[in-house]
Amino acid sequence: MKLNKVLMSVATMAGVVAAGSVAANADVVTVQQGDTVWGFAQETNSTVAQIAQQNNLQNPNLIFVGQQLQIGQTVQQSNAQAQAAAAQAQANAEAQAAAAQQAQDAAAQAAKEQQQAQANAQAQAAAAQAQQEAQQKAQEEAAAQAAQQAQQKQADEKQYAQRQNQVNYNNANRTVQHVVRSTQAPVSNNTSSNNGGLDAANAAARAWIVARESGGNYNATNGNYYGKYQLSRSYLHGDYSPANQDRVANQYVSSRYGSWVNAENHWKQCGWY
């Protein structure tokens, strides 16, 4: 069956659908005597249903001579729609991929920044710990050095005091021996009177105390204490003569201790009498 086709280019009216796509041409045929929709479908590789839908045919078996029918437009339109859908899907996929990549990059950057922050925090903590340990070590070393210096000073003072005590003790012993020898020297029957009526033991005890208090010096002074026996000035009542010092000292010891021997024992225990 021979068809008379009137070709009209739809593409020339609509333009290019998309970049890289082929323009679609819709064929318009005029119905001749003996033409059928089925025949058009066979010639155009279409279907009766597509031609009927494309031309709004209520009854595809009823067409009229001279009637114009569009053949193939629906297929071209479907192809264009499919291409548009595919392009849109591709664009959506690319947008999703870009968004996913952006999110991944942002997550990687956040993780990197978090790791850097953790590293900085750890470094600061380590520096603070090291500084604290250094300060503690310095304090401990300073305390240990101060304690060592204090111990050394105490040991030096103790050693000095021992040497000084030994010197004082030796000097006192020499003085005591001198005083004792002088008091024990034979003076016929006047020995008791020269010692103020004291026997040898009390005279020796008095000489021992005198040696430590003043070294036998009647003019020795130590604040409010005066003379050979280092008595309070109030006891002497302004009379600092040797005779008054001897008399007041004997009275003081007799009234307080009962004897010079007892006064000596008290001095050895307390360091004073």
Secondary structure, 3 states (H helix, E strand, C coil): CCCEEEEECHHHHHCCCCCCCCCCCEEEEECCCCCCHHHHHHHCCCCHHHHHHHCCCCCCCCCCCCCEEEECHHHHHHHHHHHHHHHHHHHHHHHHHHHHHHHHHHHHHHHHHHHHHHHHHHHHHHHHHHHHHHHHHHHHHHHHHHHHHHHHHHHHHHHHHHHHHHHHHHHHHHHHHHHHHHHHCCCCCCHHHHCCCCCHHHHHHHHHHHHHHCCCCCCCEECCEECCCCEEHHHHCCCCCHHHHHHHHHHHHHHHCCCHHHHHHHHHHHCCC
